[in-house]
Amino acid sequence: MTVRSTGQSWALDIALAQGGFDALHPQAKGTLEQLGHDHADFDKVFALVQSGAMLPKAWATVAGQAEERAAHHERGGFAQTAADLYVRAAVMWGRAQYSVFDATDPRKLAFREHANHCVERLGALRDDRVRRVELDFEGGRIYGLLHLPAGEVRNAPAVILGPGMDMIKEDYIYAAERYYTSRGIVALSIEGPGQGETRAGGLTVDLTNYERAISRYLDHLASLPEVDPQRIGMFGISMSGYWGSRAAAADRRLAALAAFEAVTGDFQTIFEQAQPTFKNNYMYMAGYTDEEAFDRELVARMPLGDLVQEIDCPVLYGIGEFDELTRLEQALANYERIRAPKELRVYENEFHPLGGVAAEIFRFGAEWIERALNGEFAEAGRDVRHYVHHDGRTTDGTANPTWWLGAVPAQITAARRA
């Protein structure tokens, strides 16, 4: 636990009690629905929450209800109804286990066992089109879920679905089916070092091992007869926009990258200015208990800087105008450094969850990747920018907010000249 989180826990409790989850993550419900959470489940959970300490119990309680209902329908032979409920239960069990920051806590392990059981039953009910993946990696194991289109599949495009720092592989089950396998695209939702089961097995995240894990997942996808190894892309949100950027710079096999809410700026913003739970979580992921050592050894070295100049595949970035983890000036400066074919969308008045446009960006990101993997958007010098207004209009040719009145912050112009 950080000094800030210990001293400010009362403030987070008041925010949860008075404003629910939106007080911490504005409009996040829209994003969580794209991650398989039913809005009714979400409301039931937060009706039970008056403080952060109550979160594991609330998630586990409602997850258990959904799992029990799923088993009821499975016994009755209603396979698809049961499968849908198992997805809802799995993502809630995932939230429950995430709320416990101790990889050895028996409660965390019990919640994980329930999530695994729900995924196992889902796979059985989906004709084995959802498959568990376990890979050896640098003395440990990394875990994913493979999602296959229906029917006979050969030489299809594939996408790696990268989770944010507080996500797990199960969070992409709904999106994998809705946006990828339904279009004939193989999807692999992953956990990198520091996340989910991978962290529970003792594998922590450092500065560079997440992109090496992505390369290991690329090895696996490229070995499958269902996959065309020349057409593998990545969709990432939040920290996976950061990790995906590092991976695209390091491994030329990534043929396209779509990243929303990517954390691409000064990490002092996320770890010192944003709510302290972010730093708590990342210290846990990285295996640090000494906050000063974490700041000294990792945080200062994390910004992407000129590394993005090594990316050569088409990239798409989307970010909220008021993203609290990456200031817009920082995101635009990072974008200026990219030399690969690129596209940027800034969403007016949106925060880090991009909850107000979540359904749009999940569909748009998937469609953009599909087209990119089929050879579009690769022309040298491509630079497409949009400012997406809250009222539905879109300004093309620039992603700068209209209220800037044409003035460009020095941080952006300096990056443009570099």
C-alpha positions, 0 to 999 in steps of 0.5 A, spaced: 500 500 500 502 507 498 502 512 503 497 516 499 492 510 499 493 509 506 491 516 508 486 517 502 482 511 503 476 515 507 476 519 501 475 513 496 470 510 501 466 517 501 466 517 493 463 510 493 458 511 498 455 517 495 456 516 487 458 509 486 462 507 481 461 513 477 465 517 482 471 513 481 471 512 473 465 517 470 461 513 465 465 506 466 458 502 466 458 503 458 465 500 458 464 494 463 458 492 458 463 491 453 467 487 457 461 482 459 457 485 465 450 486 465 448 493 467 443 489 472 448 485 475 452 492 476 447 495 479 446 490 484 453 489 486 454 497 487 447 497 491 451 493 496 457 497 496 458 503 501 466 502 502 472 499 498 472 493 503 465 491 501 467 490 493 470 483 494 463 481 497 459 484 493 462 482 486 462 475 489 455 475 492 452 477 485 457 472 481 455 466 485 447 468 483 449 468 476 453 462 476 447 458 480 442 461 475 447 458 469 447 451 472 440 451 473 439 453 465 444 448 463 441 442 467 434 444 463 438 444 457 438 451 455 445 451 453 445 458 450 442 462 456 446 458 460 452 460 456 450 467 457 450 467 464 456 463 465 460 469 462 456 474 466 459 470 472 466 469 470 467 477 469 464 478 476 468 473 479 474 476 476 472 483 479 472 479 486 479 476 485 482 483 483 479 486 489 484 482 493 491 484 493 494 478 495 496 472 490 496 467 496 490 469 499 485 463 499 479 467 498 482 470 491 484 463 489 477 461 491 474 466 486 479 464 481 477 457 481 469 459 480 471 464 474 475 458 471 469 453 472 465 458 469 469 459 463 470 451 462 462 450 462 462 456 457 467 452 452 463 446 453 456 450 451 460 453 445 462 447 442 469 448 444 470 454 441 473 458 447 479 454 449 484 455 455 491 457 453 497 456 458 504 457 455 511 457 458 514 464 459 521 465 462 520 460 468 513 461 469 506 461 465 502 466 462 495 464 461 490 466 455 483 464 452 483 462 445 476 464 441 475 461 435 469 462 429 464 457 428 465 452 423 472 450 419 477 455 420 483 456 416 488 461 415 484 466 418 486 473 421 487 474 428 487 479 434 490 479 440 486 482 445 490 486 451 487 488 457 488 494 462 492 493 468 486 492 472 483 487 467 483 479 466 483 475 460 475 473 461 474 480 460 474 480 453 469 474 452 463 478 450 467 482 445 471 476 442 465 473 440 461 479 438 466 483 434 471 478 432 469 471 431 462 473 428 466 476 423 471 470 422 477 472 426 480 468 431 481 472 438 486 471 443 485 474 450 491 475 454 494 476 461 501 478 461 506 478 467 503 481 473 495 480 471 490 475 473 493 468 474 499 469 471 501 474 477 498 469 482 503 464 479 508 469 481 510 472 475 510 480 476 511 485 470 517 489 469 519 494 464 520 490 458 517 483 459 510 484 457 512 485 450 516 479 450 510 475 453 506 478 447 511 475 442 510 469 446 503 469 444 504 471 437 508 464 437 502 461 439 498 464 434 502 463 428 503 455 430 495 454 429 492 452 423 486 456 424 491 463 423 494 466 418 501 468 421 502 474 416 495 477 419 495 478 426 494 484 430 492 487 437 487 491 440 488 494 447 485 499 452 488 503 457 495 500 459 495 495 453 495 501 449 502 502 452 504 495 452 501 494 445 505 500 443 512 497 446 510 490 442 509 493 436 516 497 436 519 490 438 516 485 434 515 486 426 510 480 426 504 485 429 501 487 423 496 492 426 495 496 433 488 499 435 489 502 442 484 506 446 485 510 452 493 508 452 497 510 457 503 514 453 505 520 457 508 522 464 507 516 469 507 521 474 500 523 472 497 516 473 501 514 479 501 521 483 495 525 481 490 520 479 486 516 485 491 512 489 488 505 487 492 505 480 499 505 484 497 500 489 495 495 483 501 496 479 506 496 485 502 489 486 503 487 479 510 489 479 512 485 486 514 492 489 512 493 497 517 499 497 514 505 494 521 509 493 524 503 490 518 503 485 518 510 483 526 510 482 527 503 479 521 503 474 516 509 474 522 514 471 523 509 466 516 507 463 515 513 458 515 511 451 519 517 448 522 515 442 521 508 442 514 509 438 519 511 432 520 503 431 513 502 430 512 500 422 505 497 422 499 501 421 496 504 428 490 507 431 489 511 437 483 513 441 483 517 447 478 522 451 479 529 451 480 529 459 483 522 460 485 522 467 491 518 466 494 521 460 493 528 459 491 530 452 498 534 450 502 528 452 498 523 448 498 528 442 506 529 443 506 521 443 502 521 436 507 526 433 513 521 434 510 515 430 512 515 423 508 509 421 501 510 418 497 512 423 490 515 425 488 518 431 481 520 434 480 525 440 473 524 444 470 530 446 469 531 454 470 523 455 474 521 461 479 514 461 474 509 461 471 512 454 464 510 457 460 514 453 463 512 446 465 505 449 460 501 444 462 505 438 470 504 439 469 497 441 466 496 434 470 501 430 477 498 433 475 491 431 473 493 424 479 498 423 483 492 425 480 487 420 481 492 414 488 493 416 489 486 416 487 486 409 492 491 407 488 497 408 491 503 411 499 502 410 500 507 405 507 511 407 505 518 410 498 516 412 496 521 418 489 521 419 486 525 425 479 527 428 476 530 433 469 527 435 464 532 438 460 530 444 454 532 439 455 527 434 459 532 429 466 530 427 472 535 425 476 531 420 484 533 419 485 535 426 484 532 433 486 538 437 480 541 441 476 546 438 476 550 444 484 551 443 482 556 438 488 553 433 493 554 439 498 548 440 501 547 446 509 547 446 510 540 448 506 538 442 510 542 437 517 540 440 515 533 439 513 534 432 520 537 430 523 531 434 
